[in-house]
Amino acid sequence: MKRLTFGVVAVTLLIIVGTSHGQSLGLTVPESVTVPSGTLRLTGLIWRPSGSGRFPAILFSHGNARKPTNAEILGPVFARHGYVFLYLFRRGNGLSGDQSPFFGDLINRERQSNGPEAAERLAAQLLATDYLDDTIAGLSFLRSRPNVVST
């Protein structure tokens, strides 16, 4: 029950932030993009602020969920506040589910085969290599966009 309550509070706060200053919650349709990461092709959803120009960007790295949610809530809120927002689905997750086994499945298999310490080592290794590469690929993708301020 606590998890549900937290989720409801978080969504409520996002709605309040998204509607502040007289802004409505109108539908914002994201652009589906492909982000290369090594041999993989990850899928992301990107929202842009209205208007022309270059904008700061946010790369959102979701938690460990087979089907990450809240992209359709988070993206429009940040876009309305002047940010390009990339919700990149990690390998094995959501719209990139066909690019690799799910992280949680890999860790659970390792735990069952070799114990909890081995599972922790594998998780640390994957987060410092493959999943870090995916995050860096997302940043590179954003930097290549003409409407993103690049530093």
QUISUL-V478302 format. One record per run of one state. SS is the DSSP state (H for helix, E for strand, L for the rest). FROM is the first residue (numbers start at 1). TO is the last residue. If there is no record, write none. Layout:
[[SS	FROM	TO] [SS	FROM	TO]]
//
This chain:
[[L	1	1] [H	2	22] [L	23	30] [E	31	37] [L	38	39] [E	40	47] [L	48	54] [E	55	60] [L	61	70] [H	71	80] [L	81	82] [E	83	88] [L	89	93] [H	94	99] [L	100	102] [H	103	114] [L	115	115] [H	116	128] [L	129	129] [H	130	144] [L	145	147] [E	148	148] [L	149	151]]
//
